[in-house]
Each structure stands twice: as C-alpha cells, then as structure tokens.
Amino acid sequence: MTSSTASSATTESAVTRQVTVRLDDRVRLLSAILAATNYPDKSQERRKHGTHAHARATRKWLAEFTSHPAVHAAQVLLDQGLPLSAIFNYALRLSFPALGADMPQPRWIPPRWHEHLLHFYEQTRLAEWWETESAQWQTTVRHLREAFASVDLHTFLEPFVGQVAESLTFMPNICYPSDQTLGLHVGGELVVIMPPPIAWGDSPPWPYKDDPALAYRSALAEYGALLMGAYLQQHAETVASISDRPLPIVDEKYAALHPTWRGQFIGIFIASITALFLEDSVSALEAKSFTQYMQKVEHLTALPTAVSVMRRYLEDYRSGRYVNFADFLPKLPSLLRVGKTISAL
C-alpha cells in the first residue's frame, strides 16, 4: 500500500465512523402522512407541546388531502396501535423516488400502500413544498452535524457491544412525530429520527443547537438499545446465567415501567452509559442533571450505583482485565448489590 493509498483509507475509515447526519425524503414523506392523520391532535392529548412552524405549515399544505387513500391506510395502522418505528422502518426500505417495494411485504402493510404513497407524494407536490421550506431543514442538519462532529460514539460504544458494524445515521425531523424519537435498524444502518427538543407547554421547540446534549442522549438511547439488544442475543447463555434473578438496584416503580429483566437491564445500561458519556464528553453538570431526571422521573433511583459499576468496567476493560462486556456480565449483579449497599451506608 502506498502512502497516498494509506492516507485515503485512513480518511475513509474516519468518515465512516462518524455519525452521519442527513435528511431522507422517505422519512419526510411519512412525516407528512402523519401530519394529515389525527396523529398531531392525539400527540397533544398525550403531552401538550409546541410544534415546529414547519410542522404546523405542513398540516395546512395538506389540508385538502386528509381523505387520500395513503392517509386513510396510515390512519388505520395508527388506530390498530402499530408502532411508528415499524411504519418508518417500512418506508426506509422502499426505493425513492419511485417508492418501489421489491422486498417481501409485511402482513400488516395495506394493499398497494406504496403505490398510494407515491400518488400522495406527487399530488401534494411535496418536493415543491420541501424546496420552499429548505432553509429550515438545512439549518437543522447543520446544527446537528456541528454537534456530532466533536464526539466519537463508535469508540465509546465498542467496549460494551464490540465493534459496531452498522453505520450510525441521525436524522432531524421538524415535522411529525413531534413528541418522540425513533430508533430503527434498516439494512446496514442504525437510524435515529429525532424531533426538535420540546419546550414547556405551548412554547415552540428549541433549536437543536441549543441543547446538543439532548441529541447525544437520544442517540445513545436508541443506538444503545438496538446494539445491546443484539448483544444480549449473541450472548444468550451468559445472560441466562444471571437473568433468573432480579437486578439488585431495581425498585417497584422502575419494575412497573420495565416488567422484564431484559427491559430493565437495557434501560439501566442506556442510562448508565449516557451519564458516563455526558460527564466525560459534555460536562459534569449535564451528567448530574440527567441523573437527577432519571431518578425523579424515570424512577431509576440507584443510577449513580450503576454508573459507578460501569465506569469500573471501563477502567478494567482498558487495563486488559476483561476481554469484552460478556466477560464482565456474570459479575455485574454482585457488583450492583455491593454498590447499592455501600451507597445506603
């Protein structure tokens, strides 16, 4: 390999290990479909919040198309309680702009829905609408690219889940859903779709640039859940050896929110690594704020204990004591138990 070739390979490797921030018109199309359903009103019933000006304007742009077959089919799926993650995952597997569906269709897909989506896209002149609103979309991309340019999530995650083979992609969404972040595994990509940070009451959401730590939190929550979920499956025998006993730091309120061992573990894992990342890469104050939120709102009262145990693992991993996280897992319950006892003294 020549020096120029080596330099090129190094540059390519560095680029592919960064979080890629981009827009995707298939996601924007599904967001527009949601805007034409009753989803915006239902989301306000769940949690009152201000929405982005583009989201509100999109509803007006599509006011004459609420009875379109593509919207009707989406409404049926929403009424059936189908998760938004499944709907957006389907959209990202369609070709664009033809919206062809060459892959096997899930049973829940309404007949000819991809054809109706294409008709909706063309009849509503969404490409024209997005071009009109381009400045708002591009601003969100710029803000998030600046935020993720200064961090390395691949390197941070690898001690816990091994080498991350998938590309990490982050998509801002100023349309709908406006009240939840989605994490998807699509082909060779792990995709996070995040709305702007919600403000208080009816106030408009904050710009992404005002709270980059929230973008990091969302990324770690979604990437972490997807990667650790797969990791637990890969090490099923090790998990089976410890999952027959309750996790020592789980109280009744947290268990009610996360009734399964797997759900509890992934929740504790995500919260712990997020607190670690914020403390090491953002600020101690940001980590403290996050920890207090998780304790008071999410009822993970013993999070500081879990963070301490995870930090100990990282130190031991870097010193060569553990080959990987699976090597550490059998010792995790006892370390959590000891940490909880010490913190109670």
N, C-alpha and C positions, 0 to 999 in steps of 0.2 A: 504493500500500500504506500503510495506516495504521500508526501507531507500535505499536499493540497487535498488529496482524497481523504486523508485522516481528518483534516480540519473540517471538510464538508460533512463527514459522518458525525463528528462531534457536534457540529451546529444542528444537524438534523435531529440528533438524539435529544439535545437540549430543548428544541422546539416541541417535539412530540411529548415531552414530559411536562410541559406546561399545561395548565387548564386552558382549554380553547373557549373563548367567549365569542359567540356568534348568534345570528338570527336564523330561523328556519321558517320558510313560508308555510310548511305543513302545520307547524305549531301555531302560527298566526292564523291560519285558516280555521283550525279547531277552536281557537280562542274567539274568533268572530262568530262561529257557530254558537258557542256558548252565550255570546252577547245577545243572540236572537232568541234564546230559550228563556225559561224563567229562572235560570241559574243566578243571574245577578241579584234578583229580588230574594231568592232563597238564602244566598250567602249573607245578605244583610240581616235576615232573620236570625241566622246563627250568630253573627257577630257584626255589630254596627261599625262600619268603617267607611272612610272616604276612598273613592276610587280615582285612578289617574284620569286626567282630562281626555286622553285618547280613548280610554275605555268608554267613557260616557258619550263621546262623539261617535264612536263606532256603533253604539246602540241606535243613535239617531240615523246614521248612514244606512242601517239595515232594517229600519222600522217597517218597510213595505214587504219584507221577506220572512216574517216570523212564521208564515204558513208553508214555507218551502219544504219539499219532501226531505231534504237533508237536515233541516232544523227539526222537523217532526220526528225523524228517526232518532236524532240525538236526544230529544226530549223523552222519548220512550226509554232510552237507555238510562237516562238520569232518573226517571221515575222508578225504574227497576232497581236502582241502587248500585249500578255498575260503577266501579271506581274510576275516577278521572285518569288515573295512571294507566289503566287498561285502554281507554279511548285514545289517549295521546300516544301510547306505545303503538297502537294500530296505525295511527296517522303517520308516524315516522317510518313505517315500513312500506308506505305507498311511494311510488315514483312521483316525481314532480318535474314539470307542471302537469303531466298527463294524468296523475293520480291513478296510475295503473296498480292493480292488485294481483301481482303474479304469485305471491306466496299463498299457502293454504289459509283459507278464511276461518277465523274462529266461529264457533256456532252462534255466538251472540251477535254477530255482525248482521244488521238488517240487510235484506236483499238489495243488491245493486247500490249500496250506500256510497261506494267510491265514485260511482257514476253521478249520483246526486250531488256529492261534494264538488265534483268538477263543474257541474252545471251551476251550483250556487256560487262558486268562485268566479265563474265567467259572468253570470247575470248580475252579480252585485258589484262588479268592477273593482274587486278588492285590490288588484295590482295598482290601479289608479289611486285608490284610497291610501294605500301604504306609501306610495310615492309622495302624495300630498303631506303625509304625516312623517316623512322620512327623517326629518331633523330630530324629532322626539325619540324615535327608535335608535338612531345612531348615537345620540347622546348617552343613552343607557349602555350601549355597547362600549363606548369609550370609557365611561366611568368604571365599568367592571373590568375591562382589560387593564386599566391602570391599577386596580386593586389586586388582581391576581398576578400581575407581573412581578410583584415583590415577594411572593410566597411560593413554596415548593411542596405541594400536597402529596405528590408521589413519594418523595423521600420521607416525609413524615409518616405516611400510612404503611410503608413497607415493613417496618419491624413488627407490625400487628397482623398484616394479611399477606405478607410475601410480596413478590414483585407484581405490580399492577399491570396486567397485560392490556387492559382496555384503555382507550383514550378517555380522558375526563373532559366533558363538554358542559359549559354553563350557559344557559340562555335566559336573558331578561325577558319578562313578559309584562307589558304595560296594559294589556287587555284583560282577559279572564282566563283562568281563575285569579281573582284579586286577593283571595284570602288564604291561599295555601300554596306551598311549594311541592313540586312533584319530582320524584326520582325514578328514572327509567333505565333499564338495561336493554339496549337496542343494538343487536349485532355486536360489533366490537367497540361500542361506545357506552359509557355511563353518562347519562344526561340528567342535569338538574335544570328545572324550569322554575324560575323564581319571580314572584311579583315584587313591586317596589315595597319597601318597608312600610307597614301600616302605622299611621299616626293615631292620635286619640280621637274618638268619636267620629264626627263627620269631616274632620280635617283631611285635606289631601295627603296622599302618601309622601314620604320623604324621598328625595333623590337617592339613588344608590350610593353616590359618592359621600353622602352624609353619614353613612354607617357601614363602611366596608366590613367591619367585624360581623355584622349580621349575614353578609354574603358568605363569609368564611364558615359561620355556624351552619348555614343552610347547606353548604357544600359538604361539610364534614358529616352532617346528619344523614344526608341522602347517599353520598358515596360510601360512608361508613356502614350504613345499614345493608346496602347491596353487597359490598365486599365481605363484611363479616358474616352475613347470611350464607354466602357461598363458602366461606372458610369453614364455618361450622359443619356444613355438609361434607366437606372434604375430610374433616377430622371427626367423623361421626362416632368412632369408637372412643376417642378421648372424651368427647362431650358426654357420651352415655355413662362414662365412669363417674361423672360429677353432677349430672343433671337430675339424678334421682333424689337429691336433697335440695331444700330451699337455699337460695343465696342469702348469706348471713345478714346483709345490710338492707334487705327489702322489708318495708313495713306494710301494714294492712292497706293504707291508702294507695301506695305505689303498686301493690299487688292487684288491687282492684282495677287500676288502669291498664296493667300489663299482666294478665292472668297466667300466661305460660312462662316456663323457665326461659325458653329461647327469647321471648319478647322482653323479659326482664333483663337478661344478660345483654342483649344488643342495645337496649336503652341505656343501661349503666355504662357500657363500653363507649357509646357515642358521646354521652355527657362527659365522661372522663377524658377522652382524648380531645374533646373540644375545649375543655377547661385548660388542659395542658398546652394546646396549641395557642390559645389566646394569651396565656401567661408568657409563653416563650417568644411568640411572634407579633403580638399586639401590645398588650400591657397587663400588668398585674391588676390594675383597676378594672379592666374589661373582663378578666377572668373572674374576679371577685363578684362583679355584677351578674355575670352569667350563672355562677354557682349559687348565689342567693336566689335568683329567679328559679332555678331548678329545684331548690329546696322548698321554697314557699309555694310555687305554682304547680310544679310537677311532682311534688311530694317525694323527691329523692333526697331525703334529709341527710343521708350518710355519704353524699357525694364527695366531700373532702377526703374521707377514708379511701374511697375508690380511686380518686386522683392520686393519692399518695402511693397506693399499691401499683398503679400503672406507671408512675414515674420510677418507682423502684425497678419494675420490669425493664423499662427502657435503659436504665443505668446498667443493669445486669446483662442485658442483651448486647449492649455496646462493648462491654468488657469481655464478652465471649462466654458468659456463664450459661446462656440459653441460645440454642440454635435458631429457634423460632418461637412464636407465641404458643403453638400447640405444646411445646416442651414445657411451657410455664403454666398452662391451663390447669393441670391437676393440683397445683399448689395454690391456685387463686382463692378457693373458698376459705382455706385455713388462714391465709394472709388477710383476707377481708374480715374474718372473725376476730383475729388478733387486733387488727387496726381499729375495729369498732369498740373492742373492749378498752383499748388504750385511750381512745377519744372520750370515752364515758367516765374516765377517772378524774 
